[in-house]
Amino acid sequence: MSTVAKMTIKEMVDDLLEIFVGLGNETVDLKVAAERNNTAGKVLSAMKVQLAYAVLRGETPKINFLETAKKKTLKEDAA
C-alpha cells in the first residue's frame, strides 16, 4: 500500500480531537469514530515497536510521522 496518506503525529492528534468534539455534538458517526480511533491506536503501536527496535540497535531513526511541519523554538512556544 504505497498510496498511504502522509500524516504527522500532530495531524493525527488534531483529527482525533475533531472526532472527540464531533462525538460530543453528535456530528460524527459512532462506528466511524471507533474505527478511526482503533486505527490510530494501531499506528501508534507500530511506531512504538519501530522506536523500541531502533533503541535496541543503538540507532536514532528519522520517522516522518513524528516530525512536525515547522520546528518551533522555545521562544516561539513562550509567545
mmCIF file of the N, C-alpha and C atoms, coordinates in Angstrom:
data_MODEL
# 
_entry.id   MODEL 
# 
loop_
_atom_site.group_PDB 
_atom_site.id 
_atom_site.type_symbol 
_atom_site.label_atom_id 
_atom_site.label_alt_id 
_atom_site.label_comp_id 
_atom_site.label_asym_id 
_atom_site.label_entity_id 
_atom_site.label_seq_id 
_atom_site.pdbx_PDB_ins_code 
_atom_site.Cartn_x 
_atom_site.Cartn_y 
_atom_site.Cartn_z 
_atom_site.occupancy 
_atom_site.B_iso_or_equiv 
_atom_site.pdbx_formal_charge 
_atom_site.auth_seq_id 
_atom_site.auth_comp_id 
_atom_site.auth_asym_id 
_atom_site.auth_atom_id 
_atom_site.pdbx_PDB_model_num 
ATOM 1   N N  . MET A 1 1  ? 0.831   -1.186 0.000  1.00 0.00 ? 1  MET A N  1 
ATOM 2   C CA . MET A 1 1  ? 0.000   0.000  0.000  1.00 0.00 ? 1  MET A CA 1 
ATOM 3   C C  . MET A 1 1  ? 0.875   1.249  0.000  1.00 0.00 ? 1  MET A C  1 
ATOM 4   N N  . SER A 1 2  ? 1.289   1.671  -1.126 1.00 0.00 ? 2  SER A N  1 
ATOM 5   C CA . SER A 1 2  ? 2.159   2.837  -1.200 1.00 0.00 ? 2  SER A CA 1 
ATOM 6   C C  . SER A 1 2  ? 1.381   4.140  -1.341 1.00 0.00 ? 2  SER A C  1 
ATOM 7   N N  . THR A 1 3  ? 0.078   4.082  -1.367 1.00 0.00 ? 3  THR A N  1 
ATOM 8   C CA . THR A 1 3  ? -0.726  5.295  -1.514 1.00 0.00 ? 3  THR A CA 1 
ATOM 9   C C  . THR A 1 3  ? -1.229  5.807  -0.169 1.00 0.00 ? 3  THR A C  1 
ATOM 10  N N  . VAL A 1 4  ? -0.507  5.483  0.893  1.00 0.00 ? 4  VAL A N  1 
ATOM 11  C CA . VAL A 1 4  ? -0.887  5.899  2.242  1.00 0.00 ? 4  VAL A CA 1 
ATOM 12  C C  . VAL A 1 4  ? -0.728  7.406  2.365  1.00 0.00 ? 4  VAL A C  1 
ATOM 13  N N  . ALA A 1 5  ? -1.724  8.048  2.963  1.00 0.00 ? 5  ALA A N  1 
ATOM 14  C CA . ALA A 1 5  ? -1.645  9.487  3.190  1.00 0.00 ? 5  ALA A CA 1 
ATOM 15  C C  . ALA A 1 5  ? -0.524  9.780  4.176  1.00 0.00 ? 5  ALA A C  1 
ATOM 16  N N  . LYS A 1 6  ? 0.199   10.819 3.929  1.00 0.00 ? 6  LYS A N  1 
ATOM 17  C CA . LYS A 1 6  ? 1.282   11.214 4.825  1.00 0.00 ? 6  LYS A CA 1 
ATOM 18  C C  . LYS A 1 6  ? 0.696   12.097 5.918  1.00 0.00 ? 6  LYS A C  1 
ATOM 19  N N  . MET A 1 7  ? 0.810   11.667 7.146  1.00 0.00 ? 7  MET A N  1 
ATOM 20  C CA . MET A 1 7  ? 0.239   12.384 8.283  1.00 0.00 ? 7  MET A CA 1 
ATOM 21  C C  . MET A 1 7  ? 1.284   12.442 9.384  1.00 0.00 ? 7  MET A C  1 
ATOM 22  N N  . THR A 1 8  ? 1.310   13.543 10.107 1.00 0.00 ? 8  THR A N  1 
ATOM 23  C CA . THR A 1 8  ? 2.221   13.664 11.245 1.00 0.00 ? 8  THR A CA 1 
ATOM 24  C C  . THR A 1 8  ? 1.448   13.353 12.519 1.00 0.00 ? 8  THR A C  1 
ATOM 25  N N  . ILE A 1 9  ? 2.167   13.180 13.610 1.00 0.00 ? 9  ILE A N  1 
ATOM 26  C CA . ILE A 1 9  ? 1.535   12.910 14.898 1.00 0.00 ? 9  ILE A CA 1 
ATOM 27  C C  . ILE A 1 9  ? 0.608   14.059 15.283 1.00 0.00 ? 9  ILE A C  1 
ATOM 28  N N  . LYS A 1 10 ? 1.018   15.301 15.000 1.00 0.00 ? 10 LYS A N  1 
ATOM 29  C CA . LYS A 1 10 ? 0.181   16.456 15.333 1.00 0.00 ? 10 LYS A CA 1 
ATOM 30  C C  . LYS A 1 10 ? -1.124  16.405 14.542 1.00 0.00 ? 10 LYS A C  1 
ATOM 31  N N  . GLU A 1 11 ? -1.037  16.062 13.273 1.00 0.00 ? 11 GLU A N  1 
ATOM 32  C CA . GLU A 1 11 ? -2.247  15.966 12.447 1.00 0.00 ? 11 GLU A CA 1 
ATOM 33  C C  . GLU A 1 11 ? -3.170  14.858 12.951 1.00 0.00 ? 11 GLU A C  1 
ATOM 34  N N  . MET A 1 12 ? -2.578  13.749 13.411 1.00 0.00 ? 12 MET A N  1 
ATOM 35  C CA . MET A 1 12 ? -3.398  12.670 13.946 1.00 0.00 ? 12 MET A CA 1 
ATOM 36  C C  . MET A 1 12 ? -4.107  13.116 15.222 1.00 0.00 ? 12 MET A C  1 
ATOM 37  N N  . VAL A 1 13 ? -3.383  13.781 16.099 1.00 0.00 ? 13 VAL A N  1 
ATOM 38  C CA . VAL A 1 13 ? -3.990  14.273 17.342 1.00 0.00 ? 13 VAL A CA 1 
ATOM 39  C C  . VAL A 1 13 ? -5.111  15.261 17.021 1.00 0.00 ? 13 VAL A C  1 
ATOM 40  N N  . ASP A 1 14 ? -4.859  16.170 16.090 1.00 0.00 ? 14 ASP A N  1 
ATOM 41  C CA . ASP A 1 14 ? -5.896  17.135 15.695 1.00 0.00 ? 14 ASP A CA 1 
ATOM 42  C C  . ASP A 1 14 ? -7.135  16.412 15.163 1.00 0.00 ? 14 ASP A C  1 
ATOM 43  N N  . ASP A 1 15 ? -6.914  15.389 14.341 1.00 0.00 ? 15 ASP A N  1 
ATOM 44  C CA . ASP A 1 15 ? -8.014  14.609 13.786 1.00 0.00 ? 15 ASP A CA 1 
ATOM 45  C C  . ASP A 1 15 ? -8.808  13.908 14.891 1.00 0.00 ? 15 ASP A C  1 
ATOM 46  N N  . LEU A 1 16 ? -8.086  13.315 15.840 1.00 0.00 ? 16 LEU A N  1 
ATOM 47  C CA . LEU A 1 16 ? -8.761  12.626 16.943 1.00 0.00 ? 16 LEU A CA 1 
ATOM 48  C C  . LEU A 1 16 ? -9.527  13.603 17.832 1.00 0.00 ? 16 LEU A C  1 
ATOM 49  N N  . LEU A 1 17 ? -8.993  14.802 18.015 1.00 0.00 ? 17 LEU A N  1 
ATOM 50  C CA . LEU A 1 17 ? -9.711  15.817 18.800 1.00 0.00 ? 17 LEU A CA 1 
ATOM 51  C C  . LEU A 1 17 ? -10.984 16.272 18.086 1.00 0.00 ? 17 LEU A C  1 
ATOM 52  N N  . GLU A 1 18 ? -10.925 16.383 16.758 1.00 0.00 ? 18 GLU A N  1 
ATOM 53  C CA . GLU A 1 18 ? -12.134 16.719 15.988 1.00 0.00 ? 18 GLU A CA 1 
ATOM 54  C C  . GLU A 1 18 ? -13.189 15.625 16.149 1.00 0.00 ? 18 GLU A C  1 
ATOM 55  N N  . ILE A 1 19 ? -12.752 14.376 16.140 1.00 0.00 ? 19 ILE A N  1 
ATOM 56  C CA . ILE A 1 19 ? -13.683 13.262 16.339 1.00 0.00 ? 19 ILE A CA 1 
ATOM 57  C C  . ILE A 1 19 ? -14.300 13.345 17.735 1.00 0.00 ? 19 ILE A C  1 
ATOM 58  N N  . PHE A 1 20 ? -13.477 13.627 18.728 1.00 0.00 ? 20 PHE A N  1 
ATOM 59  C CA . PHE A 1 20 ? -13.958 13.753 20.104 1.00 0.00 ? 20 PHE A CA 1 
ATOM 60  C C  . PHE A 1 20 ? -15.041 14.833 20.207 1.00 0.00 ? 20 PHE A C  1 
ATOM 61  N N  . VAL A 1 21 ? -14.771 15.982 19.616 1.00 0.00 ? 21 VAL A N  1 
ATOM 62  C CA . VAL A 1 21 ? -15.762 17.073 19.632 1.00 0.00 ? 21 VAL A CA 1 
ATOM 63  C C  . VAL A 1 21 ? -17.010 16.651 18.863 1.00 0.00 ? 21 VAL A C  1 
ATOM 64  N N  . GLY A 1 22 ? -16.823 16.008 17.736 1.00 0.00 ? 22 GLY A N  1 
ATOM 65  C CA . GLY A 1 22 ? -17.952 15.543 16.930 1.00 0.00 ? 22 GLY A CA 1 
ATOM 66  C C  . GLY A 1 22 ? -18.818 14.535 17.656 1.00 0.00 ? 22 GLY A C  1 
ATOM 67  N N  . LEU A 1 23 ? -18.211 13.702 18.464 1.00 0.00 ? 23 LEU A N  1 
ATOM 68  C CA . LEU A 1 23 ? -18.993 12.760 19.268 1.00 0.00 ? 23 LEU A CA 1 
ATOM 69  C C  . LEU A 1 23 ? -19.829 13.512 20.296 1.00 0.00 ? 23 LEU A C  1 
ATOM 70  N N  . GLY A 1 24 ? -19.232 14.562 20.867 1.00 0.00 ? 24 GLY A N  1 
ATOM 71  C CA . GLY A 1 24 ? -19.949 15.344 21.871 1.00 0.00 ? 24 GLY A CA 1 
ATOM 72  C C  . GLY A 1 24 ? -21.151 16.077 21.309 1.00 0.00 ? 24 GLY A C  1 
ATOM 73  N N  . ASN A 1 25 ? -21.005 16.600 20.084 1.00 0.00 ? 25 ASN A N  1 
ATOM 74  C CA . ASN A 1 25 ? -22.139 17.326 19.496 1.00 0.00 ? 25 ASN A CA 1 
ATOM 75  C C  . ASN A 1 25 ? -22.918 16.472 18.491 1.00 0.00 ? 25 ASN A C  1 
ATOM 76  N N  . GLU A 1 26 ? -22.629 15.181 18.490 1.00 0.00 ? 26 GLU A N  1 
ATOM 77  C CA . GLU A 1 26 ? -23.342 14.171 17.702 1.00 0.00 ? 26 GLU A CA 1 
ATOM 78  C C  . GLU A 1 26 ? -23.306 14.425 16.196 1.00 0.00 ? 26 GLU A C  1 
ATOM 79  N N  . THR A 1 27 ? -22.162 14.933 15.698 1.00 0.00 ? 27 THR A N  1 
ATOM 80  C CA . THR A 1 27 ? -21.999 15.129 14.254 1.00 0.00 ? 27 THR A CA 1 
ATOM 81  C C  . THR A 1 27 ? -21.098 14.063 13.631 1.00 0.00 ? 27 THR A C  1 
ATOM 82  N N  . VAL A 1 28 ? -20.555 13.171 14.463 1.00 0.00 ? 28 VAL A N  1 
ATOM 83  C CA . VAL A 1 28 ? -19.694 12.093 13.969 1.00 0.00 ? 28 VAL A CA 1 
ATOM 84  C C  . VAL A 1 28 ? -20.344 10.768 14.313 1.00 0.00 ? 28 VAL A C  1 
ATOM 85  N N  . ASP A 1 29 ? -20.394 9.887  13.313 1.00 0.00 ? 29 ASP A N  1 
ATOM 86  C CA . ASP A 1 29 ? -20.967 8.558  13.499 1.00 0.00 ? 29 ASP A CA 1 
ATOM 87  C C  . ASP A 1 29 ? -20.108 7.752  14.475 1.00 0.00 ? 29 ASP A C  1 
ATOM 88  N N  . LEU A 1 30 ? -20.746 7.111  15.420 1.00 0.00 ? 30 LEU A N  1 
ATOM 89  C CA . LEU A 1 30 ? -20.045 6.353  16.451 1.00 0.00 ? 30 LEU A CA 1 
ATOM 90  C C  . LEU A 1 30 ? -19.169 5.254  15.853 1.00 0.00 ? 30 LEU A C  1 
ATOM 91  N N  . LYS A 1 31 ? -19.658 4.540  14.857 1.00 0.00 ? 31 LYS A N  1 
ATOM 92  C CA . LYS A 1 31 ? -18.880 3.455  14.234 1.00 0.00 ? 31 LYS A CA 1 
ATOM 93  C C  . LYS A 1 31 ? -17.646 4.009  13.525 1.00 0.00 ? 31 LYS A C  1 
ATOM 94  N N  . VAL A 1 32 ? -17.807 5.110  12.819 1.00 0.00 ? 32 VAL A N  1 
ATOM 95  C CA . VAL A 1 32 ? -16.661 5.734  12.135 1.00 0.00 ? 32 VAL A CA 1 
ATOM 96  C C  . VAL A 1 32 ? -15.627 6.187  13.158 1.00 0.00 ? 32 VAL A C  1 
ATOM 97  N N  . ALA A 1 33 ? -16.085 6.828  14.234 1.00 0.00 ? 33 ALA A N  1 
ATOM 98  C CA . ALA A 1 33 ? -15.173 7.295  15.282 1.00 0.00 ? 33 ALA A CA 1 
ATOM 99  C C  . ALA A 1 33 ? -14.419 6.121  15.905 1.00 0.00 ? 33 ALA A C  1 
ATOM 100 N N  . ALA A 1 34 ? -15.125 5.043  16.172 1.00 0.00 ? 34 ALA A N  1 
ATOM 101 C CA . ALA A 1 34 ? -14.494 3.870  16.784 1.00 0.00 ? 34 ALA A CA 1 
ATOM 102 C C  . ALA A 1 34 ? -13.428 3.285  15.871 1.00 0.00 ? 34 ALA A C  1 
ATOM 103 N N  . GLU A 1 35 ? -13.713 3.202  14.586 1.00 0.00 ? 35 GLU A N  1 
ATOM 104 C CA . GLU A 1 35 ? -12.745 2.635  13.640 1.00 0.00 ? 35 GLU A CA 1 
ATOM 105 C C  . GLU A 1 35 ? -11.519 3.531  13.477 1.00 0.00 ? 35 GLU A C  1 
ATOM 106 N N  . ARG A 1 36 ? -11.737 4.829  13.412 1.00 0.00 ? 36 ARG A N  1 
ATOM 107 C CA . ARG A 1 36 ? -10.598 5.760  13.286 1.00 0.00 ? 36 ARG A CA 1 
ATOM 108 C C  . ARG A 1 36 ? -9.728  5.708  14.537 1.00 0.00 ? 36 ARG A C  1 
ATOM 109 N N  . ASN A 1 37 ? -10.352 5.680  15.705 1.00 0.00 ? 37 ASN A N  1 
ATOM 110 C CA . ASN A 1 37 ? -9.595  5.589  16.950 1.00 0.00 ? 37 ASN A CA 1 
ATOM 111 C C  . ASN A 1 37 ? -8.826  4.271  17.027 1.00 0.00 ? 37 ASN A C  1 
ATOM 112 N N  . ASN A 1 38 ? -9.444  3.191  16.606 1.00 0.00 ? 38 ASN A N  1 
ATOM 113 C CA . ASN A 1 38 ? -8.798  1.879  16.598 1.00 0.00 ? 38 ASN A CA 1 
ATOM 114 C C  . ASN A 1 38 ? -7.581  1.893  15.670 1.00 0.00 ? 38 ASN A C  1 
ATOM 115 N N  . THR A 1 39 ? -7.756  2.457  14.489 1.00 0.00 ? 39 THR A N  1 
ATOM 116 C CA . THR A 1 39 ? -6.658  2.528  13.532 1.00 0.00 ? 39 THR A CA 1 
ATOM 117 C C  . THR A 1 39 ? -5.523  3.401  14.057 1.00 0.00 ? 39 THR A C  1 
ATOM 118 N N  . ALA A 1 40 ? -5.870  4.535  14.667 1.00 0.00 ? 40 ALA A N  1 
ATOM 119 C CA . ALA A 1 40 ? -4.849  5.417  15.238 1.00 0.00 ? 40 ALA A CA 1 
ATOM 120 C C  . ALA A 1 40 ? -4.043  4.664  16.297 1.00 0.00 ? 40 ALA A C  1 
ATOM 121 N N  . GLY A 1 41 ? -4.713  3.885  17.111 1.00 0.00 ? 41 GLY A N  1 
ATOM 122 C CA . GLY A 1 41 ? -4.022  3.100  18.132 1.00 0.00 ? 41 GLY A CA 1 
ATOM 123 C C  . GLY A 1 41 ? -3.054  2.100  17.531 1.00 0.00 ? 41 GLY A C  1 
ATOM 124 N N  . LYS A 1 42 ? -3.457  1.484  16.440 1.00 0.00 ? 42 LYS A N  1 
ATOM 125 C CA . LYS A 1 42 ? -2.580  0.512  15.768 1.00 0.00 ? 42 LYS A CA 1 
ATOM 126 C C  . LYS A 1 42 ? -1.361  1.209  15.154 1.00 0.00 ? 42 LYS A C  1 
ATOM 127 N N  . VAL A 1 43 ? -1.563  2.383  14.575 1.00 0.00 ? 43 VAL A N  1 
ATOM 128 C CA . VAL A 1 43 ? -0.439  3.143  14.004 1.00 0.00 ? 43 VAL A CA 1 
ATOM 129 C C  . VAL A 1 43 ? 0.540   3.512  15.109 1.00 0.00 ? 43 VAL A C  1 
ATOM 130 N N  . LEU A 1 44 ? 0.018   4.016  16.221 1.00 0.00 ? 44 LEU A N  1 
ATOM 131 C CA . LEU A 1 44 ? 0.887   4.403  17.332 1.00 0.00 ? 44 LEU A CA 1 
ATOM 132 C C  . LEU A 1 44 ? 1.635   3.199  17.908 1.00 0.00 ? 44 LEU A C  1 
ATOM 133 N N  . SER A 1 45 ? 0.974   2.058  17.977 1.00 0.00 ? 45 SER A N  1 
ATOM 134 C CA . SER A 1 45 ? 1.643   0.831  18.452 1.00 0.00 ? 45 SER A CA 1 
ATOM 135 C C  . SER A 1 45 ? 2.780   0.429  17.516 1.00 0.00 ? 45 SER A C  1 
ATOM 136 N N  . ALA A 1 46 ? 2.554   0.555  16.215 1.00 0.00 ? 46 ALA A N  1 
ATOM 137 C CA . ALA A 1 46 ? 3.594   0.234  15.243 1.00 0.00 ? 46 ALA A CA 1 
ATOM 138 C C  . ALA A 1 46 ? 4.782   1.179  15.398 1.00 0.00 ? 46 ALA A C  1 
ATOM 139 N N  . MET A 1 47 ? 4.514   2.452  15.655 1.00 0.00 ? 47 MET A N  1 
ATOM 140 C CA . MET A 1 47 ? 5.587   3.417  15.862 1.00 0.00 ? 47 MET A CA 1 
ATOM 141 C C  . MET A 1 47 ? 6.391   3.080  17.120 1.00 0.00 ? 47 MET A C  1 
ATOM 142 N N  . LYS A 1 48 ? 5.707   2.641  18.176 1.00 0.00 ? 48 LYS A N  1 
ATOM 143 C CA . LYS A 1 48 ? 6.400   2.246  19.410 1.00 0.00 ? 48 LYS A CA 1 
ATOM 144 C C  . LYS A 1 48 ? 7.346   1.084  19.150 1.00 0.00 ? 48 LYS A C  1 
ATOM 145 N N  . VAL A 1 49 ? 6.895   0.110  18.378 1.00 0.00 ? 49 VAL A N  1 
ATOM 146 C CA . VAL A 1 49 ? 7.735   -1.042 18.053 1.00 0.00 ? 49 VAL A CA 1 
ATOM 147 C C  . VAL A 1 49 ? 8.951   -0.589 17.252 1.00 0.00 ? 49 VAL A C  1 
ATOM 148 N N  . GLN A 1 50 ? 8.733   0.303  16.280 1.00 0.00 ? 50 GLN A N  1 
ATOM 149 C CA . GLN A 1 50 ? 9.835   0.791  15.463 1.00 0.00 ? 50 GLN A CA 1 
ATOM 150 C C  . GLN A 1 50 ? 10.859  1.528  16.329 1.00 0.00 ? 50 GLN A C  1 
ATOM 151 N N  . LEU A 1 51 ? 10.382  2.360  17.240 1.00 0.00 ? 51 LEU A N  1 
ATOM 152 C CA . LEU A 1 51 ? 11.287  3.101  18.114 1.00 0.00 ? 51 LEU A CA 1 
ATOM 153 C C  . LEU A 1 51 ? 12.025  2.175  19.079 1.00 0.00 ? 51 LEU A C  1 
ATOM 154 N N  . ALA A 1 52 ? 11.323  1.213  19.654 1.00 0.00 ? 52 ALA A N  1 
ATOM 155 C CA . ALA A 1 52 ? 11.959  0.270  20.583 1.00 0.00 ? 52 ALA A CA 1 
ATOM 156 C C  . ALA A 1 52 ? 13.044  -0.543 19.872 1.00 0.00 ? 52 ALA A C  1 
ATOM 157 N N  . TYR A 1 53 ? 12.769  -0.967 18.662 1.00 0.00 ? 53 TYR A N  1 
ATOM 158 C CA . TYR A 1 53 ? 13.754  -1.730 17.885 1.00 0.00 ? 53 TYR A CA 1 
ATOM 159 C C  . TYR A 1 53 ? 14.985  -0.869 17.595 1.00 0.00 ? 53 TYR A C  1 
ATOM 160 N N  . ALA A 1 54 ? 14.752  0.385  17.251 1.00 0.00 ? 54 ALA A N  1 
ATOM 161 C CA . ALA A 1 54 ? 15.869  1.292  16.974 1.00 0.00 ? 54 ALA A CA 1 
ATOM 162 C C  . ALA A 1 54 ? 16.731  1.489  18.221 1.00 0.00 ? 54 ALA A C  1 
ATOM 163 N N  . VAL A 1 55 ? 16.087  1.628  19.374 1.00 0.00 ? 55 VAL A N  1 
ATOM 164 C CA . VAL A 1 55 ? 16.826  1.790  20.627 1.00 0.00 ? 55 VAL A CA 1 
ATOM 165 C C  . VAL A 1 55 ? 17.690  0.560  20.891 1.00 0.00 ? 55 VAL A C  1 
ATOM 166 N N  . LEU A 1 56 ? 17.141  -0.616 20.688 1.00 0.00 ? 56 LEU A N  1 
ATOM 167 C CA . LEU A 1 56 ? 17.906  -1.848 20.901 1.00 0.00 ? 56 LEU A CA 1 
ATOM 168 C C  . LEU A 1 56 ? 19.130  -1.925 19.987 1.00 0.00 ? 56 LEU A C  1 
ATOM 169 N N  . ARG A 1 57 ? 19.002  -1.362 18.802 1.00 0.00 ? 57 ARG A N  1 
ATOM 170 C CA . ARG A 1 57 ? 20.111  -1.384 17.848 1.00 0.00 ? 57 ARG A CA 1 
ATOM 171 C C  . ARG A 1 57 ? 21.040  -0.179 18.013 1.00 0.00 ? 57 ARG A C  1 
ATOM 172 N N  . GLY A 1 58 ? 20.688  0.728  18.920 1.00 0.00 ? 58 GLY A N  1 
ATOM 173 C CA . GLY A 1 58 ? 21.503  1.916  19.141 1.00 0.00 ? 58 GLY A CA 1 
ATOM 174 C C  . GLY A 1 58 ? 21.375  2.940  18.030 1.00 0.00 ? 58 GLY A C  1 
ATOM 175 N N  . GLU A 1 59 ? 20.242  2.948  17.369 1.00 0.00 ? 59 GLU A N  1 
ATOM 176 C CA . GLU A 1 59 ? 20.009  3.856  16.245 1.00 0.00 ? 59 GLU A CA 1 
ATOM 177 C C  . GLU A 1 59 ? 19.054  4.982  16.648 1.00 0.00 ? 59 GLU A C  1 
ATOM 178 N N  . THR A 1 60 ? 19.106  6.044  15.880 1.00 0.00 ? 60 THR A N  1 
ATOM 179 C CA . THR A 1 60 ? 18.142  7.133  16.022 1.00 0.00 ? 60 THR A CA 1 
ATOM 180 C C  . THR A 1 60 ? 17.457  7.293  14.672 1.00 0.00 ? 60 THR A C  1 
ATOM 181 N N  . PRO A 1 61 ? 16.306  6.647  14.495 1.00 0.00 ? 61 PRO A N  1 
ATOM 182 C CA . PRO A 1 61 ? 15.652  6.688  13.186 1.00 0.00 ? 61 PRO A CA 1 
ATOM 183 C C  . PRO A 1 61 ? 14.971  8.027  12.933 1.00 0.00 ? 61 PRO A C  1 
ATOM 184 N N  . LYS A 1 62 ? 14.826  8.366  11.667 1.00 0.00 ? 62 LYS A N  1 
ATOM 185 C CA . LYS A 1 62 ? 14.042  9.537  11.293 1.00 0.00 ? 62 LYS A CA 1 
ATOM 186 C C  . LYS A 1 62 ? 12.678  8.999  10.872 1.00 0.00 ? 62 LYS A C  1 
ATOM 187 N N  . ILE A 1 63 ? 11.669  9.315  11.666 1.00 0.00 ? 63 ILE A N  1 
ATOM 188 C CA . ILE A 1 63 ? 10.317  8.841  11.384 1.00 0.00 ? 63 ILE A CA 1 
ATOM 189 C C  . ILE A 1 63 ? 9.476   10.052 11.007 1.00 0.00 ? 63 ILE A C  1 
ATOM 190 N N  . ASN A 1 64 ? 9.135   10.138 9.732  1.00 0.00 ? 64 ASN A N  1 
ATOM 191 C CA . ASN A 1 64 ? 8.401   11.304 9.237  1.00 0.00 ? 64 ASN A CA 1 
ATOM 192 C C  . ASN A 1 64 ? 7.118   11.566 10.014 1.00 0.00 ? 64 ASN A C  1 
ATOM 193 N N  . PHE A 1 65 ? 6.451   10.515 10.434 1.00 0.00 ? 65 PHE A N  1 
ATOM 194 C CA . PHE A 1 65 ? 5.197   10.636 11.176 1.00 0.00 ? 65 PHE A CA 1 
ATOM 195 C C  . PHE A 1 65 ? 5.371   11.460 12.448 1.00 0.00 ? 65 PHE A C  1 
ATOM 196 N N  . LEU A 1 66 ? 6.548   11.362 13.055 1.00 0.00 ? 66 LEU A N  1 
ATOM 197 C CA . LEU A 1 66 ? 6.803   12.071 14.307 1.00 0.00 ? 66 LEU A CA 1 
ATOM 198 C C  . LEU A 1 66 ? 7.350   13.472 14.094 1.00 0.00 ? 66 LEU A C  1 
ATOM 199 N N  . GLU A 1 67 ? 7.647   13.820 12.862 1.00 0.00 ? 67 GLU A N  1 
ATOM 200 C CA . GLU A 1 67 ? 8.150   15.157 12.553 1.00 0.00 ? 67 GLU A CA 1 
ATOM 201 C C  . GLU A 1 67 ? 6.988   16.138 12.425 1.00 0.00 ? 67 GLU A C  1 
ATOM 202 N N  . THR A 1 68 ? 7.256   17.395 12.727 1.00 0.00 ? 68 THR A N  1 
ATOM 203 C CA . THR A 1 68 ? 6.247   18.437 12.528 1.00 0.00 ? 68 THR A CA 1 
ATOM 204 C C  . THR A 1 68 ? 6.642   19.263 11.317 1.00 0.00 ? 68 THR A C  1 
ATOM 205 N N  . ALA A 1 69 ? 5.667   19.962 10.751 1.00 0.00 ? 69 ALA A N  1 
ATOM 206 C CA . ALA A 1 69 ? 5.918   20.739 9.545  1.00 0.00 ? 69 ALA A CA 1 
ATOM 207 C C  . ALA A 1 69 ? 6.929   21.849 9.794  1.00 0.00 ? 69 ALA A C  1 
ATOM 208 N N  . LYS A 1 70 ? 6.844   22.511 10.936 1.00 0.00 ? 70 LYS A N  1 
ATOM 209 C CA . LYS A 1 70 ? 7.730   23.620 11.254 1.00 0.00 ? 70 LYS A CA 1 
ATOM 210 C C  . LYS A 1 70 ? 8.235   23.446 12.671 1.00 0.00 ? 70 LYS A C  1 
ATOM 211 N N  . LYS A 1 71 ? 9.520   23.491 12.823 1.00 0.00 ? 71 LYS A N  1 
ATOM 212 C CA . LYS A 1 71 ? 10.105  23.396 14.158 1.00 0.00 ? 71 LYS A CA 1 
ATOM 213 C C  . LYS A 1 71 ? 9.951   24.733 14.862 1.00 0.00 ? 71 LYS A C  1 
ATOM 214 N N  . LYS A 1 72 ? 9.390   24.714 16.069 1.00 0.00 ? 72 LYS A N  1 
ATOM 215 C CA . LYS A 1 72 ? 9.253   25.923 16.863 1.00 0.00 ? 72 LYS A CA 1 
ATOM 216 C C  . LYS A 1 72 ? 10.441  26.037 17.808 1.00 0.00 ? 72 LYS A C  1 
ATOM 217 N N  . THR A 1 73 ? 10.824  27.259 18.070 1.00 0.00 ? 73 THR A N  1 
ATOM 218 C CA . THR A 1 73 ? 11.859  27.472 19.069 1.00 0.00 ? 73 THR A CA 1 
ATOM 219 C C  . THR A 1 73 ? 11.191  27.626 20.418 1.00 0.00 ? 73 THR A C  1 
ATOM 220 N N  . LEU A 1 74 ? 11.968  27.525 21.472 1.00 0.00 ? 74 LEU A N  1 
ATOM 221 C CA . LEU A 1 74 ? 11.409  27.717 22.817 1.00 0.00 ? 74 LEU A CA 1 
ATOM 222 C C  . LEU A 1 74 ? 10.826  29.115 22.957 1.00 0.00 ? 74 LEU A C  1 
ATOM 223 N N  . LYS A 1 75 ? 11.468  30.094 22.307 1.00 0.00 ? 75 LYS A N  1 
ATOM 224 C CA . LYS A 1 75 ? 10.984  31.468 22.362 1.00 0.00 ? 75 LYS A CA 1 
ATOM 225 C C  . LYS A 1 75 ? 9.594   31.568 21.724 1.00 0.00 ? 75 LYS A C  1 
ATOM 226 N N  . GLU A 1 76 ? 9.385   30.899 20.589 1.00 0.00 ? 76 GLU A N  1 
ATOM 227 C CA . GLU A 1 76 ? 8.087   30.931 19.914 1.00 0.00 ? 76 GLU A CA 1 
ATOM 228 C C  . GLU A 1 76 ? 7.018   30.260 20.764 1.00 0.00 ? 76 GLU A C  1 
ATOM 229 N N  . ASP A 1 77 ? 7.377   29.169 21.443 1.00 0.00 ? 77 ASP A N  1 
ATOM 230 C CA . ASP A 1 77 ? 6.411   28.480 22.296 1.00 0.00 ? 77 ASP A CA 1 
ATOM 231 C C  . ASP A 1 77 ? 5.970   29.353 23.465 1.00 0.00 ? 77 ASP A C  1 
ATOM 232 N N  . ALA A 1 78 ? 6.887   30.162 23.986 1.00 0.00 ? 78 ALA A N  1 
ATOM 233 C CA . ALA A 1 78 ? 6.576   31.019 25.125 1.00 0.00 ? 78 ALA A CA 1 
ATOM 234 C C  . ALA A 1 78 ? 5.684   32.192 24.725 1.00 0.00 ? 78 ALA A C  1 
ATOM 235 N N  . ALA A 1 79 ? 5.714   32.555 23.451 1.00 0.00 ? 79 ALA A N  1 
ATOM 236 C CA . ALA A 1 79 ? 4.929   33.712 22.992 1.00 0.00 ? 79 ALA A CA 1 
ATOM 237 C C  . ALA A 1 79 ? 3.451   33.420 22.900 1.00 0.00 ? 79 ALA A C  1 
# 
